[in-house]
């Protein structure tokens, strides 16, 4: 299966790369949630390939071109994670494809063509970037770690949510080596698996944002839960907390209201 997911990610990534410096037709799905013709084209290419090569799997795609029979075999597709970055010429954008059976991730691929990074993982088979095995960062204290987060679209309209996000950021800045917000959750998770970050948290994400990254982190020795440390379910809509495992209790405490 992993070869099929790689092929699909490469096909979508080729379209992302083609459109990166090209003129774009930009639509709004929300106040600050953008969509381009390249999101649609990449998704169509990915869905078409997977429908042929992996029949029998539900394809849950961000822009709605997949299929959903509510089976236990589901592939979550984000054709361009970080569309706002893509629109503005920021290279932190990627294709993310994650396959889950029931409540377990089984295969995942994240491809960032502008950065030249192809990540993949299979359950029990390890996590890799461009063929090199990944391990999470070794930090066992927050002051040894660089952290990452994201800002949910709701901060544009919800003042209480904005205050909560700012509070978490303030707390994290005071105890870590710094906090990065680069605007593509799938790639943040991949970079955590690669040992760049010691921890990552965000609320308001969708299943296709995290489906591949969860497995990368677990296979690289990390841990993924809800913000409160409970088991993470890909379709729950709960906030996500990921870490190198050693930092997880400290991060749960940090984010506690």
C-alpha positions in Angstrom: 0.0 0.0 0.0 2.8 2.5 0.8 4.0 2.6 -2.8 0.5 3.5 -4.0 0.3 6.3 -1.4 3.7 7.5 -2.5 2.7 7.5 -6.1 -0.4 9.5 -5.3 1.5 12.0 -3.2 4.0 12.5 -5.9 1.3 13.1 -8.5 -0.4 15.7 -6.3 2.9 17.2 -5.4 3.8 17.7 -9.0 0.7 19.8 -9.4 1.5 21.8 -6.2 5.0 22.4 -7.5 3.7 23.5 -11.0 1.4 26.0 -9.4 3.7 27.3 -6.7 5.0 30.3 -8.7 2.1 30.4 -11.2 -0.9 32.8 -11.1 -3.6 31.4 -8.9 -7.4 31.8 -8.8 -8.1 32.2 -5.1 -11.5 31.5 -3.5 -12.5 31.7 0.1 -14.1 28.7 1.9 -14.1 30.9 5.1 -12.9 34.2 6.3 -9.2 33.2 6.0 -9.6 29.6 4.6 -8.4 29.7 1.0 -8.9 27.4 -2.0 -7.1 27.5 -5.4 -7.5 25.6 -8.7 -4.4 23.7 -7.8 -6.0 22.3 -4.6 -8.7 20.9 -6.8 -6.4 19.6 -9.5 -4.1 17.9 -7.0 -7.0 16.2 -5.3 -8.4 15.0 -8.5 -5.1 13.5 -9.5 -4.7 11.8 -6.1 -8.2 10.5 -5.9 -8.1 9.2 -9.5 -4.9 7.2 -8.9 -6.0 5.7 -5.6 -9.4 4.7 -6.9 -7.6 2.6 -9.6 -4.9 1.2 -7.4 -6.7 0.8 -4.0 -10.3 -0.1 -4.8 -12.4 -0.8 -1.7 -10.9 2.0 0.3 -13.0 5.0 1.2 -11.3 8.2 0.1 -11.9 11.1 2.5 -10.6 14.2 0.6 -10.7 17.8 1.8 -12.3 19.3 -1.2 -15.0 16.5 -1.4 -14.0 14.6 -4.5 -13.5 11.2 -2.8 -16.1 8.7 -1.6 -17.4 7.7 1.8 -19.2 4.4 2.4 -18.3 4.6 6.1 -16.1 1.5 5.9 -13.3 0.8 8.3 -10.7 1.2 5.5 -10.3 4.9 5.0 -7.7 7.1 3.3 -7.6 10.8 4.3 -6.3 13.2 1.7 -5.2 16.8 2.0 -4.1 17.8 -1.5 -2.4 21.0 -0.3 -2.0 21.5 3.4 -0.9 25.0 3.9 -2.9 26.6 1.1 -2.4 30.1 2.5 1.4 29.5 2.4 1.0 28.2 -1.1 -0.9 31.3 -2.2 1.7 33.7 -0.7 4.8 31.8 -1.9 5.8 30.4 1.4 7.4 26.9 0.8 5.9 25.3 3.9 3.1 23.4 2.1 2.6 19.8 1.4 0.4 16.8 0.3 -0.7 14.6 3.1 -2.2 11.1 2.6 -2.9 8.8 5.6 -4.6 5.3 5.5 -6.4 4.1 8.6 -8.1 0.7 9.4 -10.7 1.1 12.1 -8.9 3.3 14.7 -5.3 2.6 13.7 -3.1 4.4 11.2 -1.5 1.9 8.9 0.3 3.9 6.2 1.1 7.6 5.7 2.9 9.8 3.2 3.6 13.6 3.5 5.3 15.2 0.5 6.6 18.8 0.6 7.9 19.3 -3.0 9.2 22.8 -2.6 11.3 21.7 0.4 12.3 18.4 -1.3 11.0 16.3 1.5 9.2 13.0 1.1 8.1 11.4 4.3 6.5 7.9 4.7 5.6 5.5 7.4 4.0 2.1 7.8 2.8 0.6 11.1 5.7 -1.5 12.5 7.9 -0.5 9.6 9.4 2.8 10.8 9.3 6.4 9.6 11.5 7.9 6.9 12.3 11.1 5.1 13.9 10.7 1.7 14.8 7.2 2.7 16.5 8.1 5.9 15.1 6.7 9.2 13.5 9.2 11.6 13.7 9.5 15.3 12.1 12.1 17.5 14.2 14.7 19.5 15.9 13.4 22.7 15.0 16.4 24.9 13.5 15.4 28.3 12.9 19.0 29.5 10.9 21.7 27.7 13.8 24.2 28.0 15.7 21.9 25.7 13.0 21.8 23.0 11.7 23.8 20.1 7.9 23.6 20.0 5.4 24.2 17.3 1.7 25.1 17.1 -1.0 26.3 14.8 -3.7 28.9 15.0 -7.3 27.7 14.2 -9.3 29.5 11.6 -11.8 30.4 14.4 -9.5 33.0 16.0 -10.6 35.4 13.3 -14.1 35.5 14.8 -14.0 34.0 18.3 -12.4 36.4 20.9 -12.4 33.7 23.7 -10.6 31.2 21.4 -8.0 33.9 20.5 -7.3 34.4 24.2 -6.9 30.7 24.8 -4.5 30.3 21.9 -2.5 33.3 23.1 -2.4 32.0 26.6 -1.0 28.6 25.5 1.6 30.4 23.3 2.6 32.7 26.2 3.1 29.7 28.5 5.1 27.8 25.9 7.4 30.7 25.1 8.3 31.1 28.7 9.5 27.5 29.2 10.9 26.3 25.8 13.6 27.3 23.4 10.9 28.9 21.2 7.6 28.2 19.4 7.2 28.1 15.7 3.9 28.6 13.7 4.5 27.7 10.1 0.9 27.1 8.9 0.8 23.5 7.7 0.0 21.0 10.5 0.8 17.9 8.5 4.3 19.2 7.9 4.7 20.3 11.5 4.0 16.7 12.5 6.5 15.4 10.0 9.1 17.7 11.4 8.4 16.6 14.9 9.0 13.0 13.7 12.3 14.2 12.2 13.4 15.6 15.5 13.1 19.3 14.6 10.4 19.9 17.3 9.9 18.3 20.7 6.2 19.0 20.8 3.3 20.3 18.8 -0.3 21.2 19.6 -3.3 22.6 17.8 -7.1 22.7 17.9 -9.6 22.8 15.1 -7.8 20.4 12.7 -9.5 18.0 10.4 -8.8 14.3 9.9 -6.9 14.9 6.6 -4.6 17.3 8.4 -3.3 14.8 10.8 -3.9 11.3 9.5 -0.5 10.7 8.0 1.5 12.7 10.6 0.2 10.6 13.5 1.8 7.5 12.2 5.1 9.2 11.3 5.4 10.4 14.9 4.5 7.0 16.5 6.9 5.1 14.3 9.7 7.6 15.1 9.3 7.0 18.8 6.8 9.8 19.7 3.4 10.0 21.2 0.1 11.5 20.0 -3.0 12.2 22.3 -5.6 14.8 22.8 -4.6 18.0 24.6 -5.5 16.4 28.0 -3.5 13.2 27.3 -6.4 11.0 26.3 -6.2 8.6 23.3 -6.5 10.4 20.0 -9.2 9.5 17.4 -8.6 10.8 13.9 -12.2 11.8 13.2 -13.0 13.2 16.7 -12.2 16.8 15.9 -10.4 17.0 19.3 -7.3 19.0 19.7 -4.1 17.2 19.0 -0.9 17.0 21.2 2.2 15.3 19.8 5.6 15.0 21.4 8.8 13.0 21.6 7.1 11.0 24.4 9.5 12.2 27.1 8.0 15.7 27.1 4.4 14.6 26.9 3.5 14.9 30.6 5.0 18.4 30.8 3.0 19.5 27.7 -0.3 18.1 29.0 0.3 20.1 32.2 1.3 23.2 30.2 -1.9 23.2 28.2 -4.2 22.4 31.1 -6.8 25.2 31.6 
